[in-house]
Amino acid sequence: MNVPLFSPLQIRSLLLKNRLVMSPMQQYLSPEGLVGAWHLVHLGSRAVGGVGLVITEATAVSPEGRNTLFDTGLWNEAQVAAWRPVVQFVQAQGAKIAVQLWHAGGKGSHAHPAAGFHYLPPAEGGWVTKSASAVALDKQHTSEALTLTEIADLVADFAQAAKRAVQTGFDAIELHAGHGYLFHQFYSALANHRTDAYGGSFENRIRLLVEAVDAIRAVIPDAMPLLVRLSAVDFSDEEHAWHLADSVRLVAVLQQHGVDVVTASAGGFGMPDRAKVVPLYQVPYAEKIKADTGIFTGAVGLITTSEQANALIASGQADLVLLARELLRDPYFALRAATELHADPPVPVPYVRAFPPLTKG
Ligand SMILES: Cc1cc2nc3c(=O)[nH]c(=O)nc-3n(C[C@H](O)[C@H](O)[C@H](O)COP(=O)(O)O)c2cc1C
């Protein structure tokens, strides 16, 4: 039976076997930015469980790009070597793997979540955080505004990390440009009060993201997909906040600069109205961006059943379905979904005896 959720998708030269994606999820288990056995099992088991694409947790392009001292990184060769067996294992299961690259900007330098996630000043092993403007993003400390030279260095850091992603063997790269982190700090006027070429107008506020996209595209193969995660809206009623129409406008630009997929999340400087956090609450963002620009989109946020996921693809609201917490509850969601939807489950050969063949007809 032709089940939309289990249909393949070709993005540049990358062929995904189905539309289910493991959404990026930070684990805070990587001193020195190094992944280890946890990541092999954590990411590997979702690949064994049948998703088409695994996206890694947010991975910093520089030490100052981290949110905590325990974030994964891709700023040195030791990190490349640590990632490689994880990447190879995921690929050996027939899944593809993208690295999510980021810089936390003014939301960086925090204690481990288990230690309270408070701002960690330099005297306690943290660092002075930099952002678009000198603003307090966590209400505990104020960042410094980046100089133009520092902005140029940042773009170069993204290009270097992208080169390392290729060298590691990743199939694709996703830029984390949402959730109030560095790129979002620039494109949203809620956090960007600059008056130079990186602030003020829409074109100026998106400049850093577009420059990073260009720098990355210049160093990765043409065949390699580039994804961007956006906060499609700020959860704010302020007029100068970021709205869905801004995202549509931004995506049209990103498309011209070689971005292939946008995954549509939201928020980062404020909290959504609790009443609005219902199943599928962010789907309209992916749907609108796809309808208006034609780019491939990924829907994410409170998608928990095979029926919901399949309907999203069948209706054309999105091209990919990203699951985060549901995959923590059930790493084999894709196998279960295939059984529930009467598709052939993407069963690893050693597990076949647990999944009897479908009765045809
Ligand atoms: C433990 C955890 C860590 C997360 N870390 C990241 C991250 O590194 N990068 C990111 O873009 N989103 C991150 N997210 C957000 C998820 O990718 C996803 O967008 C969000 O949880 C909503 O999807 P869900 O309802 O399927 O969980 C994280 C979410 C969780 C639960």
The ligand as an SDF file (V2000), in Angstrom:
LIG
                    3D

 31 33  0  0  0  0  0  0  0  0999 V2000
   15.3750   17.3490   25.4600 C   0  0  0  0  0  0  0  0  0  0  0  0
   15.1700   18.3180   24.3320 C   0  0  0  0  0  0  0  0  0  0  0  0
   16.2680   18.9500   23.7530 C   0  0  0  0  0  0  0  0  0  0  0  0
   16.0850   19.8030   22.6510 C   0  0  0  0  0  0  0  0  0  0  0  0
   17.1830   20.3170   22.0140 N   0  0  0  0  0  0  0  0  0  0  0  0
   17.0300   20.9630   20.8230 C   0  0  0  0  0  0  0  0  0  0  0  0
   18.1460   21.2770   20.0240 C   0  0  0  0  0  0  0  0  0  0  0  0
   19.2920   20.9380   20.3280 O   0  0  0  0  0  0  0  0  0  0  0  0
   17.9170   21.9620   18.8640 N   0  0  0  0  0  0  0  0  0  0  0  0
   16.6510   22.3220   18.4600 C   0  0  0  0  0  0  0  0  0  0  0  0
   16.5130   22.9380   17.4170 O   0  0  0  0  0  0  0  0  0  0  0  0
   15.5790   21.9780   19.1920 N   0  0  0  0  0  0  0  0  0  0  0  0
   15.7280   21.2980   20.3400 C   0  0  0  0  0  0  0  0  0  0  0  0
   14.6260   20.8620   21.0300 N   0  0  0  0  0  0  0  0  0  0  0  0
   13.2820   21.1100   20.4620 C   0  0  0  0  0  0  0  0  0  0  0  0
   12.7940   19.8730   19.6830 C   0  0  0  0  0  0  0  0  0  0  0  0
   13.6140   19.5890   18.5670 O   0  0  0  0  0  0  0  0  0  0  0  0
   11.3380   20.0760   19.2020 C   0  0  0  0  0  0  0  0  0  0  0  0
   11.2870   21.1620   18.3350 O   0  0  0  0  0  0  0  0  0  0  0  0
   10.3680   20.2950   20.3630 C   0  0  0  0  0  0  0  0  0  0  0  0
   10.6280   19.4100   21.4460 O   0  0  0  0  0  0  0  0  0  0  0  0
    8.9160   20.0980   19.9140 C   0  0  0  0  0  0  0  0  0  0  0  0
    8.7370   18.8000   19.3740 O   0  0  0  0  0  0  0  0  0  0  0  0
    8.0380   17.5820   20.2200 P   0  0  0  0  0  0  0  0  0  0  0  0
    6.6780   18.0670   20.6330 O   0  0  0  0  0  0  0  0  0  0  0  0
    7.9850   16.4440   19.2210 O   0  0  0  0  0  0  0  0  0  0  0  0
    8.9020   17.2880   21.3940 O   0  0  0  0  0  0  0  0  0  0  0  0
   14.7800   20.0620   22.1590 C   0  0  0  0  0  0  0  0  0  0  0  0
   13.6800   19.4610   22.7870 C   0  0  0  0  0  0  0  0  0  0  0  0
   13.8620   18.5710   23.8440 C   0  0  0  0  0  0  0  0  0  0  0  0
   12.6400   17.8980   24.4460 C   0  0  0  0  0  0  0  0  0  0  0  0
  1  2  1  0
  2  3  1  0
  2 30  2  0
  3  4  2  0
  4  5  1  0
  4 28  1  0
  5  6  2  0
  6  7  1  0
  6 13  1  0
  7  8  2  0
  7  9  1  0
  9 10  1  0
 10 11  2  0
 10 12  1  0
 12 13  2  0
 13 14  1  0
 14 15  1  0
 14 28  1  0
 15 16  1  0
 16 17  1  0
 16 18  1  0
 18 19  1  0
 18 20  1  0
 20 21  1  0
 20 22  1  0
 22 23  1  0
 23 24  1  0
 24 25  2  0
 24 26  1  0
 24 27  1  0
 28 29  2  0
 29 30  1  0
 30 31  1  0
M  END
$$$$
